[in-house]
Amino acid sequence: MSQNILQEKVLVLNKYYQAIQITTVQKAICHLVKGTAKVITTQWSIHDLDEWIKITKFHENGNSRIIRSPSISILVPDAIYLPYYESLPKVDVVFSRQNLLLRDKYTCQYCGKLLKNPKERTIDHVIPKSRGGKTVWTNVVLCCKKCNLKKGDRTPEEAGLKLLKQPKPPKWQALILEEFPKHKKEVWKVFLDFAGIFE
């Protein structure tokens, strides 16, 4: 069995179907074995460990997404549901350069250019610091050097620039999702859409 599969990520939902964290396949299976979690599918069906083992049998042939032991085989879940866990998800995201890059999707918020090269990236205060602008989510955007030079120490309106969207604090679920491969985003989006993460 590949150790890589055990370290893959699984979305965790609380009893209200809110995404509260991301864990590993290994830890998710431990929760299933202990009975503290159930598998939840993108069709919103919920299964305990015994039911999930039975479902796995229908996916056995040549499926690399199955973890096998001498006694059982388990299909790797995409998400688990904690029916007895009531805590709410984290809501505040720490302001940092990396989180800003993720929120703005590595894109200049004025011209829309994708900034793959770190040397092209600057951080712009929408209302300049010299005019009382603060370093907070609602006043800071990712910006290319060209747009930053054009804007200078002015507001976007004064510089003839327009923001692609108004900056706001990101929701942690949407932000953390940016770090994962496309296939994970597509699967998890079902659950995150339900919780209003992408509104």
N, C-alpha and C positions, 0 to 999 in steps of 0.2 A: 504494500500500500504506500502510495506517495505521501511523504510528509507535507508536500506542497498543498495537497487537498485539505489536510487537517488545519492548515494555517489560512485557508481562504476565508473570506468574510461573509458573515451572516447578519442580517438585520434583525434587531430585537424590538418587539412591540410590547407595550404594557397591556393591561386588561381593557383599556379604552381604545386599543388599536392605534396608539400613538407611538411613533418610532422614538425609542429612548436611548439606544446605543447601537454600536456595531461590535460584534464579537467574532471569534473564530469558529470554524466548523467543529473543532475539537471541544471547545467549551459549550457550544450549542448541543452537541450530542450528550455531554455530561448532564446538562439540564434535562434533556429528554429522558435519560436513564433514571435520574433522580425523581422524575415526575413533576418538576417545577416548571416545565415548559411543554408546549405542543408545537408541532409543525403547522405553519399556516401557508397556504398556497396562494398564488395570484388569483385564483377563482374564489378565494375567501373560505375554502374548506379547511377545517381544523382537525388534526389527527394526533392522537397520543402515540407513544413509541410502538406499541403492538400493531396499531392500524398502519403506521408508516412502514413498518417492516413488511406487512402484507402488500402494500402498494408497491414497494420496491421490487417485489417478485415480477411485476408486470414490465419492469424496465431492465431486467437482468442482462439480456443479450447484448454483448459488446458495449455496454455503457461504461464509460470511464468515470462517470460521476457517482459511482457506487463504492462505498467503503465496505470492505469484506473482512470478516473475522472467521475463525473456525466454526462459530455457532450461528452468526447472523450476518446479513448484508443490509446496509442502510444507504438509501439514496441521499446524497448531500442536499440538505434543505437550503433554500434561499432566504427564508425568514422563519423566526420562531415567535411564538406568542406566549406571554407570561400571564396566565389567567388570574393569578393571585397578587400581581404586582401593580400597585396603584400610583406609584410616584410618577410625576409629570416629567417630560423631557427637559433637557437643558434648553434655555432660551437665549441667554446672553453669549455672544461670541466675543472672545478677547480680540481687541484691535491689534493687529500686527501686519507687517508687510506681506507675509505669506497669505494670511487670510484675505487681505485686500486683493491680491492677485487672483485668488480663487473666486472671490465675489464678482470681480470685474472680468473674469474669464480671460485673463491675460490680454485684454483688449483696451486700446485707447478709448476713453469714454467721450472723446470729442470727434475723432475722425473714423473710428471703427477699425483701425489697423490692428491686426494680431501681432502682439509683441513677443515673439519667440526668443529674441536675443535680449538677455538681461541688460545689456548696455543701452538698449533703446528705451528702457522703462524709466519713467519718473513718477513721482507722486505729486499730485496737484491739489492745492487747497482751493476749492471753488471760490470762497470768499478768502482773499489772501490773508496770511497771518499778520501782515503789516497793517491790515484794516480790521483786526479783531477776530479773524477767522480761526476756529479751533481745529485741533487734530482729533476729529470725531468722525464716526461712520457717515454722518449726513453732510459732511463738508469736505471729504477727501475722496479723490478718484485716481485711478491709474491713467497715465497720460504718456503719449510719445514725446520725445524731445522736441520735435518740430512744433507740435501744438502747444507745448509748455513754453517754448520761446515766443510763440505768437501771442500767447495769453499774457505772459509776463506778470506784472503786479496789478492786474486788473480783474474784474469779474468777467465771466464768459460773455455776457451781453456787451460789455465795453470793448471786448476784443473781437467781437463778431463771430463768436463760437457758440455752439449749442450742445448741451449735454445729450447723449443718446438716451439716458434715463436718469431720473433723480436719484442720487445716492441715498441709501438707507441701510440700517443694520441688517446683515444677512441672518437668515434662520440657520441654525447649526446643521440641521439635517440636509438642507440643500447644499450648504457649503461643503460638508464632508463628502457628499455624493460626488462632487467634482473630482475627487482623488481616485475614484474607482473606474475600472474599465466600462466601456459602453454597455456590454451585456448586463452588468450588474445594475447600472443606472436604469436600464429599461425595465428590469424586473422590479426593483425597489420602488420605482416611480409610482407604481400602482398603489402602494401603501402610503407613500408620501403625498400623493395627490389627494388621497382620502383625508389626510390630516391637514390639508390646506397648505402644505409646504411651498408649493409652486404658485400660489395665488399672486 
